[in-house]
Amino acid sequence: MTAPTAIRTCALHRDFVVTPKDEGLLASFRNLFWPRQETLQAVRGLDLEIQAGEMVGFLGPNGAGKTTTLKMLSGLIPPTSGTIEVAGHQPFHREAAFLNQISLVMGQKQNLWWDLPPAETLAIHREIYGLSAEEFRQRRDELVEMLEIGPCLTIQARKLSLGQRMRCELATALLHRPGILFLDEPTIGLDILMQKRIRTFLLDYHARFGTTVLLTSHYMDDVAALTRRVIVINRGRKVFDGPLTALTARARPERILTVTFQAVPAGFSPENLGRVQEQEGPRFRIIIARERAPEIAAHLYATGAVSDLTLEEPPLEEAMADLFAGDATPGPESSSTPDRA
């Protein structure tokens, strides 16, 4: 049976009107009486459909419109045009029933009260969401155990490390057990070990509660570990929506062949297979066409001289960079409209 739709947008647009100002006294005078306004199109015609229980990566370069989209989906800002439905609600109405269904965690913003220990922030959120004493105790203890934050609960938030703060942020955001979780760069600034702990927690939490997760991150390890489907936007438009493996195949129609010979066969010419990336003795690393990979591997094994052979996907970061470069056609991102006072 098909899962219900958790998030749906249609022809979603969000514009911002700004008033640029040049340097200098004359420019200030001119801007006072004849301000020049520009309309920046942050999101343009975005269509999304995400089923309940999915974990989806939401990717794009800086300025692509990811955070703006998350703010619209969570009801922080309204769209300029288009429609949004999240958990059966229109987010910008900010109804209590809607707010109880969602949570937004932004790696560069803070939900914790800076001068309070996390235990007191959790208690405040209990009152905000109207949890009973038993619900609060059970959910708090469960999150404390999963996130391993017991020793942090009585320390002022300002004195916690970045990793400790982020784990406490997640506990606070999930206390009311939302059905939909928006994550905006949740591992930004964390070391590799802490990033892995956050990812492990999110996978465990999703397996336990089936939460719908929309994740933005510039760390491709986050995306590869947490999601199978990715949506990519660039310049406010959707440029890809599908399996993560298909993204790599589309952006980089190549694979990386690494072959080590017991002894290099007579007449072997790596240039006939593809682009040689590296050679060290009998070991060759070659970029080959994706569709030729099975044929080339079979041919090499047939020589009887192969001691090791691997086929790898290109790094996801490179695939993303190629996709953005291929979508770099300038579009109507802004329009200037002088407004005479």
C-alpha positions as CSV (number, residue, x, y, z in Angstrom):
1,M,0.0,0.0,0.0
2,T,1.3,3.4,-0.9
3,A,2.3,5.7,2.0
4,P,0.3,8.9,2.3
5,T,1.9,12.1,1.1
6,A,3.6,14.0,3.8
7,I,4.9,17.0,1.8
8,R,3.6,18.4,-1.5
9,T,4.3,21.6,-3.3
10,C,3.1,22.8,-6.6
11,A,4.7,25.7,-8.7
12,L,6.2,27.1,-5.5
13,H,7.8,30.5,-5.8
14,R,9.4,32.8,-3.3
15,D,10.7,36.3,-4.2
16,F,12.6,38.8,-2.1
17,V,12.6,42.5,-2.8
18,V,15.8,44.2,-1.9
19,T,17.1,47.8,-2.3
20,P,20.8,47.8,-3.4
21,K,22.8,50.8,-2.3
22,D,26.1,51.9,-3.9
23,E,28.8,53.5,-1.9
24,G,29.2,57.3,-1.5
25,L,27.2,60.3,-0.5
26,L,25.7,60.9,-4.0
27,A,24.5,57.3,-4.2
28,S,22.9,57.6,-0.7
29,F,21.1,60.8,-1.8
30,R,19.9,59.1,-5.0
31,N,18.8,56.0,-3.2
32,L,16.8,58.2,-0.7
33,F,14.6,59.8,-3.4
34,W,14.9,57.3,-6.3
35,P,15.4,53.9,-4.7
36,R,16.2,51.1,-7.1
37,Q,14.5,47.8,-6.1
38,E,15.4,44.3,-7.3
39,T,13.3,41.2,-7.1
40,L,15.4,38.2,-6.2
41,Q,13.8,34.8,-7.1
42,A,15.0,32.5,-4.4
43,V,12.7,29.6,-5.4
44,R,11.1,29.2,-8.8
45,G,8.3,26.8,-9.8
46,L,9.3,24.1,-7.3
47,D,7.2,20.9,-7.4
48,L,7.9,18.4,-4.6
49,E,6.1,15.2,-3.4
50,I,7.5,13.3,-0.4
51,Q,5.8,10.3,1.1
52,A,5.4,9.7,4.8
53,G,8.4,7.9,6.2
54,E,10.8,8.8,3.5
55,M,14.3,10.2,4.2
56,V,15.1,12.5,1.4
57,G,18.3,14.5,0.7
58,F,17.7,18.1,-0.5
59,L,20.8,19.3,-2.2
60,G,22.1,22.3,-4.0
61,P,24.9,24.8,-4.0
62,N,24.9,27.8,-1.7
63,G,22.1,30.2,-2.7
64,A,20.2,27.5,-4.5
65,G,17.1,28.1,-2.3
66,K,17.3,25.1,0.1
67,T,16.9,27.0,3.3
68,T,14.3,29.3,1.9
69,T,12.3,26.2,0.9
70,L,12.6,24.7,4.4
71,K,11.4,27.9,5.9
72,M,8.3,27.9,3.7
73,L,7.7,24.2,4.4
74,S,7.9,24.9,8.2
75,G,5.7,28.0,8.0
76,L,8.3,30.6,8.9
77,I,7.8,32.5,5.7
78,P,4.9,32.4,3.2
79,P,5.4,31.6,-0.5
80,T,5.0,34.4,-3.1
81,S,2.9,32.0,-5.2
82,G,2.2,28.4,-5.5
83,T,0.8,25.9,-3.0
84,I,2.2,23.9,-0.1
85,E,0.7,21.1,1.9
86,V,2.6,19.6,4.8
87,A,1.0,16.9,7.0
88,G,-2.3,18.0,5.5
89,H,-1.9,21.7,6.5
90,Q,-0.9,24.9,4.9
91,P,2.3,25.7,6.8
92,F,2.1,29.5,6.9
93,H,-1.2,29.4,8.9
94,R,0.9,28.1,11.8
95,E,-1.9,26.1,13.3
96,A,-1.2,24.3,16.5
97,A,-2.1,20.9,14.9
98,F,0.5,21.6,12.2
99,L,3.2,22.8,14.6
100,N,2.8,19.6,16.7
101,Q,3.6,17.6,13.5
102,I,6.9,19.2,12.5
103,S,10.2,20.2,13.8
104,L,13.0,22.2,12.2
105,V,16.7,21.8,13.2
106,M,19.2,24.3,11.7
107,G,22.8,23.6,12.3
108,Q,23.6,27.3,12.4
109,K,20.7,28.4,14.6
110,Q,20.0,27.5,18.2
111,N,16.8,26.3,19.8
112,L,18.4,25.8,23.2
113,W,18.1,28.7,25.7
114,W,21.7,30.0,25.9
115,D,21.8,30.6,29.7
116,L,19.8,27.5,30.7
117,P,20.9,23.8,31.0
118,P,19.2,21.6,28.4
119,A,17.2,19.9,31.1
120,E,15.3,23.2,31.7
121,T,14.8,23.8,28.0
122,L,13.3,20.3,27.7
123,A,11.0,21.1,30.6
124,I,9.9,24.3,28.8
125,H,9.2,22.4,25.6
126,R,7.1,19.9,27.6
127,E,4.8,22.8,28.6
128,I,4.8,24.2,25.1
129,Y,3.6,20.9,23.6
130,G,1.3,20.0,26.5
131,L,3.0,16.6,27.3
132,S,1.9,14.8,30.4
133,A,4.5,14.0,33.1
134,E,4.6,10.4,32.0
135,E,5.0,11.2,28.3
136,F,7.7,13.7,29.1
137,R,9.7,11.4,31.3
138,Q,9.5,8.5,28.9
139,R,10.4,10.5,25.8
140,R,13.1,12.5,27.5
141,D,14.8,9.4,28.9
142,E,14.6,7.6,25.6
143,L,16.2,10.5,23.7
144,V,18.9,11.0,26.4
145,E,19.8,7.3,26.1
146,M,19.8,7.3,22.3
147,L,21.9,10.6,22.1
148,E,24.1,9.8,25.1
149,I,23.5,13.3,26.6
150,G,22.9,12.5,30.2
151,P,26.0,14.3,31.5
152,C,25.1,17.4,29.4
153,L,21.6,18.0,30.8
154,T,22.7,20.1,33.9
155,I,25.3,22.2,32.1
156,Q,24.5,25.7,30.7
157,A,24.0,25.5,27.0
158,R,26.7,28.2,26.4
159,K,29.3,25.9,28.1
160,L,28.6,22.8,26.0
161,S,30.8,21.8,23.0
162,L,29.3,22.1,19.5
163,G,28.7,18.3,19.3
164,Q,27.0,18.3,22.7
165,R,24.9,21.2,21.8
166,M,23.7,19.6,18.5
167,R,22.7,16.4,20.3
168,C,20.8,18.4,22.8
169,E,19.2,20.4,20.0
170,L,18.0,17.1,18.4
171,A,16.6,16.0,21.7
172,T,14.7,19.3,22.1
173,A,13.4,19.2,18.5
174,L,12.2,15.6,18.8
175,L,10.7,15.7,22.3
176,H,7.1,16.2,21.0
177,R,7.8,13.3,18.5
178,P,7.0,15.1,15.2
179,G,6.0,13.2,12.1
180,I,8.1,15.4,9.9
181,L,11.7,16.5,10.6
182,F,13.4,19.2,8.6
183,L,17.2,19.2,9.0
184,D,19.3,22.0,7.7
185,E,23.0,21.3,7.9
186,P,22.7,19.3,11.2
187,T,26.4,18.2,11.2
188,I,28.0,21.5,10.1
189,G,31.2,22.3,12.0
190,L,31.3,18.9,13.7
191,D,34.3,16.6,13.7
192,I,34.1,13.3,11.7
193,L,33.4,11.1,14.8
194,M,30.5,13.4,15.9
195,Q,29.1,13.5,12.4
196,K,29.0,9.7,12.5
197,R,27.2,9.7,15.9
198,I,24.6,12.1,14.7
199,R,24.0,10.0,11.5
200,T,23.7,6.8,13.5
201,F,21.2,8.4,15.8
202,L,19.1,9.7,12.9
203,L,19.0,6.2,11.3
204,D,18.1,4.6,14.6
205,Y,15.4,7.2,15.3
206,H,13.9,6.8,11.8
207,A,13.9,3.0,12.0
208,R,12.1,3.3,15.4
209,F,9.5,5.9,14.6
210,G,9.3,6.2,10.8
211,T,9.7,10.0,10.8
212,T,9.7,11.7,7.5
213,V,13.0,13.5,7.1
214,L,14.1,16.2,4.6
215,L,17.8,16.8,4.9
216,T,20.0,19.5,3.5
217,S,23.7,19.1,3.9
218,H,27.0,20.0,2.1
219,Y,28.6,16.9,3.6
220,M,28.0,14.1,1.1
221,D,28.7,11.5,3.7
222,D,25.5,12.6,5.5
223,V,23.5,12.2,2.3
224,A,25.0,8.8,1.3
225,A,24.5,7.4,4.8
226,L,21.0,8.7,5.4
227,T,19.1,8.9,2.2
228,R,18.3,6.8,-0.9
229,R,16.4,9.5,-2.8
230,V,17.7,13.0,-3.4
231,I,16.2,16.2,-4.8
232,V,18.6,18.7,-6.2
233,I,17.8,22.3,-6.8
234,N,19.9,25.0,-8.5
235,R,19.0,28.7,-8.9
236,G,15.7,27.9,-7.2
237,R,14.7,25.2,-9.7
238,K,14.5,21.5,-9.4
239,V,17.2,19.8,-11.6
240,F,17.0,16.3,-10.3
241,D,14.7,14.0,-8.3
242,G,15.5,10.3,-8.0
243,P,17.7,7.6,-6.4
244,L,21.2,8.7,-5.2
245,T,22.8,6.1,-7.5
246,A,21.0,7.6,-10.5
247,L,22.3,11.1,-9.6
248,T,25.9,9.8,-9.8
249,A,25.2,8.0,-13.1
250,R,23.6,11.0,-14.7
251,A,26.2,13.5,-13.6
252,R,29.3,11.3,-14.1
253,P,28.6,8.6,-16.8
254,E,31.9,7.0,-15.8
255,R,33.3,4.6,-13.3
256,I,36.7,4.2,-11.7
257,L,38.5,1.0,-12.5
258,T,41.4,0.0,-10.3
259,V,43.3,-3.1,-11.5
260,T,46.5,-4.7,-10.1
261,F,48.2,-7.4,-12.2
262,Q,50.5,-10.1,-11.0
263,A,52.5,-9.2,-14.1
264,V,51.4,-6.6,-16.7
265,P,50.2,-8.6,-19.8
266,A,52.2,-8.1,-22.9
267,G,50.7,-5.5,-25.2
268,F,48.5,-4.1,-22.4
269,S,47.6,-0.5,-23.2
270,P,45.5,1.3,-20.5
271,E,44.8,4.2,-22.8
272,N,42.6,1.9,-24.9
273,L,40.3,1.4,-21.9
274,G,39.9,5.0,-20.8
275,R,41.6,7.9,-19.1
276,V,44.5,6.8,-16.9
277,Q,44.3,8.6,-13.6
278,E,47.2,6.9,-11.8
279,Q,49.8,4.2,-12.4
280,E,52.1,2.7,-9.9
281,G,54.0,-0.4,-11.0
282,P,51.4,-3.1,-12.0
283,R,48.6,-1.1,-10.5
284,F,46.4,1.1,-12.8
285,R,43.6,3.4,-11.9
286,I,41.5,4.3,-15.0
287,I,38.4,6.3,-15.6
288,I,36.2,4.2,-18.0
289,A,32.8,4.6,-19.6
290,R,30.1,3.3,-17.3
291,E,28.4,1.2,-20.0
292,R,31.8,-0.5,-20.9
293,A,32.6,-1.5,-17.3
294,P,31.3,-5.2,-17.5
295,E,33.0,-5.8,-20.8
296,I,36.3,-4.3,-19.7
297,A,36.3,-6.2,-16.4
298,A,35.6,-9.5,-18.2
299,H,38.4,-8.8,-20.7
300,L,40.9,-8.1,-18.0
301,Y,40.0,-11.2,-16.0
302,A,40.3,-13.3,-19.1
303,T,44.0,-12.4,-19.3
304,G,44.6,-14.5,-16.2
305,A,47.0,-11.9,-14.8
306,V,44.7,-10.0,-12.5
307,S,45.4,-10.1,-8.8
308,D,42.8,-7.5,-7.8
309,L,40.1,-5.5,-9.6
310,T,37.6,-3.0,-8.2
311,L,35.0,-0.8,-9.8
312,E,34.0,2.4,-7.9
313,E,31.5,5.2,-8.4
314,P,33.0,8.7,-8.8
315,P,33.0,10.7,-5.6
316,L,29.6,12.2,-5.0
317,E,31.0,15.7,-4.5
318,E,32.4,15.5,-8.1
319,A,29.1,14.3,-9.4
320,M,27.3,17.2,-7.7
321,A,29.8,19.7,-9.0
322,D,29.4,18.4,-12.6
323,L,25.6,18.6,-12.3
324,F,25.7,22.2,-11.1
325,A,28.1,23.1,-13.8
326,G,25.8,21.6,-16.4
327,D,22.9,23.6,-15.1
328,A,24.7,26.9,-15.0
329,T,22.7,28.5,-17.8
330,P,21.8,32.0,-16.7
331,G,18.2,32.4,-15.9
332,P,15.9,35.4,-15.0
333,E,17.0,35.6,-11.4
334,S,16.4,39.2,-10.8
335,S,14.7,42.2,-12.3
336,S,15.3,45.9,-11.4
337,T,12.4,48.2,-11.0
338,P,13.2,51.8,-10.1
339,D,10.6,53.1,-7.7
340,R,10.4,56.9,-7.7
341,A,9.1,58.3,-4.4
